Amino acid sequence: MSAPDTAGALDGVIVLDLGQIYAGPYCTHLLRAMGATVIKIEPFGGEPIRWRSAGDVAGAAFLMLNAGKQGLRLDLKKPEGRELLLELARTADVLVENFADGVMERLDLGWDTLHTVAPRLVLASGRAFGDHPAAAGLRGMDVTVQAIAGVVTTTGPADGPPSKAGPAVVDFATGTHLAAAVLAALYQRERTGRGQHVEVAMQDAILPALTSNIAGYLEADGDFPERTGNRHGGLAVCPYNIYPALDGWIAILCLRPRHWTALCDLMDRPDLARDPALASPAGRVRDMDRIDDDVTRWTEQATTAWLFGRLQEADIPAAPVRSLGEVITDPILRDRGMLTEVGDGDRAATVLGSPVRMSASRPRPAAPAPLLGEDSADVLRERLGLTDADLDRLRRDEVI
């Protein structure tokens, strides 16, 4: 295989990033890693997560998601700030935003306006519930969409209260889908020469993750526990659980018949392997309490390292439950560039890499996130040809 090109797959693509919090910025993070030039446009106070930490230092979440972007401060509520954005849109390929429903229209920067000014522009919008009359005006954040979309009701033990998922699964599912939509729109533009408006609703993006849960509910004709704890969401696989060990916890699942028989061998329980009532997935699910007890009696006598080694040798899906500290220092994640340190002094930060790997192009190297408005002058000078006098006036008028 030939060595990958130093140019990214999206080299030359210009992205205007009005994204905030996680969904929009993660979309543009992925595009930047593929080679796009991303210009992050923020209001005078900065986007919401920039100052999440105490003091005047940008928070770690902002630094992780906005590394390597150019920073432009722009007041879009002022007529001249709006006109500058429209001028930039004429020179750009993509504009990404995930404001609340109706914000872009109130700024007179909706799709009709942008498409008239810049017919080749792709506008990518993240919304809580999408364009639907029943959802008009409804707002949503990760946890509220988790709640309304069924994620919360399926999370937690069967006899306990509903719980949110630990990670911000909705935001990042939305950002990933939005990046895919942008790529598809850019590809279609190669044939049509025209941009389009693509939208991803947070509720739509997370729904496929509930496939096991919904399938179990449908197969049981509604007579089904919505919360299954650490067991399989559709209660269709057993063993499938988080089991105690001497020094922690370990996840084990037996998806195929050979996984089950191999686990029985490891546990020195040939009686379980021979039991006809446990020969099928459905049979094991019917007796899952007893099976979980048997597996627990085996796992709680050994360390997670010993269990993980033996289970891997037997080709049984398993992994130890690790702390965040262990994950952050994981050598595989570090070697693959998913977490890396950039910058010096006050600009030092841990930043995210991209999960996307392409054989013909390298991911763009990580760089520090921009200070608020750090590149305003360079962006406007390079993209729009503004002079120093123009820039001085815009600063005095608090447009940039």
N, C-alpha and C positions, 0 to 999 in steps of 0.2 A: 504494500500500500504506500502511495506517495505521501510525502510529508504535507501536512495541512498548510494552506496559504496563510500568510500573516494578515491578510485583509479579512475582515469578517464577512459573513454572508449578507449582512445588511449595510455594508460599507457604502457611504454616500446618502443613506436614508436619514432625513432630518425629522425628529419627533419633538413636538411641543408637549410638555408634560404639565398639565394642570391637576394632576392626580394628588390625592391627599390620603392620609392614614396609610392603609396597606394595599388595597386592591389596585388602584391606579398606579401607585409607585412600583408595585411588584411587576405589573405588566410592562412598564417602561424599563425596569431593571433587566428583565429578560431580553427586551429589544436591544438595549445598550450592550449587553453581553454578546449579542449576535453581530455587533458592529455598528449599530445605528448611533448617530449623534443625538443625544437627548438634552434638551434645554428645559430645565425645571423652572417653571414660572410660579412665583409665590407672591402673595400680598405683602404689605409692609410689615405685618406682624409675623410673617412666616406661616407655613402650613401647620396644622394642629399638632403633629407629633414632633416638630422640630424642637420645641421647648418642653417636652414631657418631663425631662429630668429637672432637678432644682438648679437655680441660677441661670446664667446666660450661656451655658454650654449646651450644644445640640445633644439631644438624647441618643442613646445607643440604637434604638429602633430606626430613627431617621438616618443615622450614619450607615446602618446596614443596608438599607433599601435604596439609598440615593447616591451611593458611591459612584464616582466617575462621571456624574452628570454636570452640565454647565448650569450655573445659577443666575437667574434673571429675576429681579424684583420689579413688579409692575402693578399699578393700581388700575384694575379693570373697571372700577366704578367711575373713573374719570374719562370723559370723551377721548382725550388724547391717548390714554392708556389702552382703551378699546381699539382705537385706530392703529396703534402700534401692534397689537395682537393680530389684527386683520392683515397688516402688512407682512408680519412674520408668517402668517398662514399661507400667503401667496408664495412664499419661498420654501415651505415645508411639505412633507409628505403625509404626516400623521399628526393628529392632535388627540391626546388622551385626557379624559376628564371623568371623575366620578363624584360630581357634586350631587346634591339633593335634586330631586325631580323639579324642573322648572327654573333652576338657577341660571343656566346658560341662556334661556329665552329672556329672562328678566334683564340680563346683561346685553341683550340684543346680539348674542353670539351663538344662537341656535343653528341647527343644521341648514335651514334655508338661507340664512345670512352667509354662513361659511361656504356653502356650496356655490353660491352666486359669486362670491369673491375669489374662491379658489376651487375650481371644478375638479381638480385632480386630488384634492385633499381627502384623506380618510379620517373621519371623525369616529373615535372609539369611546363609547360611553358605558360606564358601569352604573347600574341602578339597583335599588333594593328589590323591586318587584317588576320592573320592566314597564313597557308601554301598554297599559291596559286600563280601560275606564274604571274598573273597580279598585285599582291601585293608585289612582290619580291623587297626588299630594301625600301619599304615604311615605314615611321615611324609615330607614332601617340601618342598623349597624350589625356587625358580625353576630353578637350575642342575641340581638332581637330577631334576626333572621334565623339563627339556630333554633330559637324558640318557636317561631311561627311555621318553620319548614319541617319540624318533626325531629330535628337532631337532639334537642334537649330531652324530649320525651323518651328517646331510645337510649339515653346515656345514663348509666348508674345501675345499682343493683335492683332486682325485680321488686324487692320489698322496701325500697328506699325512695326518696324524692327524686324527681327528674334533675339532671345536672347538665351544665354546658360542657362541651368538649374542651379539653385543656388548651389545645392550639387554636388559633384564629382560622379555623378550617374554611369558613365561608369566604372570608376576604381573599385568601390565597387561591382557593378554587376559582373565584371570580377573576382575579388577576391573570391566572394561567389561561382561562378560557378567552379572556379579552385579548391576550397576546396572540392566541391562535386565530381569532377573528381578524386581527390586524393583518397577519401574514396572508390569510386567504384573500382579504380585500386588496392588498398590494399585488398579489398574483393575478387577481381578476382585472385589476387596472392595466396590467400589461397587455391584455386583450382588448379592453374597452376604451382605455385612455381616460377614464373618469373615476373619480373617487366615489365613496359611498359612506353611509352612516351605519356603523355596526354597534350592536348593543348586547350586553350580557347582564342578565338579572341575577342578583345574588341568590335568590330563591331557586331559580332554574339551575344555577351552577352547582349547588350542593345537593340537589335532589338525587342525581345518579349515585351518590355515595351511600344512599339508603337502600340500594338494590336488595341486599340480603334481608334487611328488615321488612321491606315491602313485600318481597317474595314470600317470606314466612307468613306474613299476615294474610296474603291472598290464598296461599296453599292451605291455611287453616280456616279459611272462610271467616276470618275475623276473630276466631277464638284463639288468641295468641297473646302472650305477654310482650308488651312493647319494650320494656327494659329487661335485658338479659345479663346485665353485669359484664363480666369478662368472658362470658360464653358467646358462642357464635350468634350474630345478630338475627339470623333466621332460624336458629335452633335446629340446624340441619347437619352440623358437624360435631362429633364427639370422639375423643377428647379434643377440647378447644377451650383453654382457660389459662389463667395466670396462677401458677402453683408455687407454694412456699418452698424455699430451700434453707439450708443451714445459715446462709449469710445474705439472704435476699429473696428474690423472686425470679421465676423463669416462665416464659410463654412457651406453650407446647400445643401443637395442633396435628391431628391425624386426618388429612384430607382424603388419602387413598387407602385401600385395604392393606397395602404393603406397609404403610406407616403404622397401622394398628398392630399388625403381627410383629413388626420389628420392635415396637414399644413393649409389647408383651414379653418378647425375648429379653430385652434389656431389664425389665422388672422381674425376670425369672418367674413369670406367671403364665405358664403354658395352659393352665386351666381356662384363663380368659380367652386365649387365642382359639381354644377348642370349643368354646361355648357357642352353640348354634344361635342362641338368642342375641349374641353380640356380633354375629358375622356380617350384618348389614349396617350401613349408617343409621337407618331408621331404628334398628334394634338397639344400637348403642345410645342413641338419643333418648329412647324410652327409659334407659337405665343409667342416665348420665350422672345422677347423684352417687350411685355406687362406684361408677368408673372414676369420677373425680376423687372420691375418697381413696380408692386404690392407688391412683397416680400420686396423690398427695402423700400417702404413707411411704412411697418410694422417694419422691423428690425431697422431702423434709429431712432425709437422712444424709444428704450430700450437699456439697457446695455448688453454686451456680456454675463455676468454671468446670468442675468435673462433669456435671450434668450436660452442659453445653457441648463439651468435647465428645461425650459418648453419644449424644443425640445426633450431632453432626456426622459422626462416623457411620451411624446407622441410617443416614439420609432422612431423618425425621425433622420437619420444620420446627425450629425452636430458637429462642434467643433470650439472653438474660435481660431483666429490666434494669436499665442504666439510669443514673442520675444525669441532670443537665450538665454538671461539671465533667462527667465522663464523656458525654456526647461532644461537648465543645473541644475536648482534647483528643477526640478519636483520630487515629493516624490515617485511616482511609479517607475520612472527610477532609482532613488537612491536605493529604497528598493530591486529592482530586480538586482542590481549590474551592470547596464549598464554604469553608471558613478560612479567612486569612487576615493578617494584620497589614495595614497600610498607614502611611504618613508618619510624621515625627512630632514630638512635643504635644502641643495642644491639638494638633490635627491627627494624632494617632487614633486608630479605631479598628475594631474588628468588623469586617464586611462580609457579605454573602457572595458566593459564586453563583453560577447558573447550573441547574441540573441538565441542561441541554448540551449534548456532545455531538459534534459534526466532524466527520472524517476529513472534509476538505477545507475547513476553516477553523482557526483557533478562537476561543472566547477572548473578548477584549480584556486586557489586564485590568485588575482592580485599581482604583485611585480614590483618594479621599472624597467625601461628599462636599458639595460647595457650601461656603459660607453664604448667608442670606444676601442675595444680589451680587455675589462675588464677581460674576462674569457679565454683569449688565452692560457695561461699556463695550466690552469686546464683542458680545453677541450683536448688539445694535449697530456697532460700527461695521462689523463684517457682513451681517445679513442684510442690513438696510442702508448702509453707506452713510450713517449719521456722522456729523462732524463733532469735534470737541465742544464747539459752541452749542450745538444742538443738545448734547449730553448735559452740559452745564445747566442749560435752561430747564431740561426735564427734571434734573435733580432739584433745582430751586422750586419748581412747581410741584414737587413730590409726586411725580408720575412714575419715576423709577427710583 
